[in-house]
Every structure is written in structure tokens, then in C-alpha cells.
Amino acid sequence: MGTGTGTVESPETPATPATPATLYGPVSLGFGVIALIAAFFLGFFALLAGSLAITFGVLGLISGYNRPQCLAGLVLGAVGVLHPLSFLFAFTGGF
């Protein structure tokens, strides 16, 4: 006969520290997706969102939290920045 209450206790999991550095990954990924979508419609907004994605991605890679999200945001932000710039250079001959 069991004397337990019917609940299953989970082993202790390490808690994620509550620092702003834990948000660099999701913010970078969000700005990267926005930059990639805006790269096809709004070039200037894509440059802004892409540069923010690159900034937060680099900060997140340095801090070490959410590294896959930071890397994905960094890549998407770079594509979001380079796509409008490549069209600018191709069709106008530069700045």
C-alpha cells in the first residue's frame, strides 16, 4: 500500500537566471524574421530591423544564452540587410 499523495515530483532543474541577456535570442530572431519579410516590401525598414537583429544576435552570442536563436536572428538579419543593399547597388550603381 502506497502512502503517497499521487503526485510525481520532478527532479530539480536549474533555473534560468532572470537577466536581460536571456531575451537577446528571441528579440534577435523576431527582428530577423521581420527584416527578412520587410526586405521584399519595405527596404528601409528591413535595414533598420536587420541591423537591430544583428546587434542583438551578436550580444546574445557573447552572453551565451539562447545561442541557436541568436545565430538564427543574426543570419536572418544579415540577409534582411544585404538583400535591399544588393538591389541598391545593382540598380543605382551605389549610394
Buried (B, 14 or more C-beta within 10 A) or exposed (E): EEEEEEEEEEEEEEEEEEEEBBEBBBBBBBBBBBBBBBBEEBBEBBBBBBBBBBBBBBBBBEBEBBBEBBBBBBBBBBBBBBBBBEEBEEEEEEE
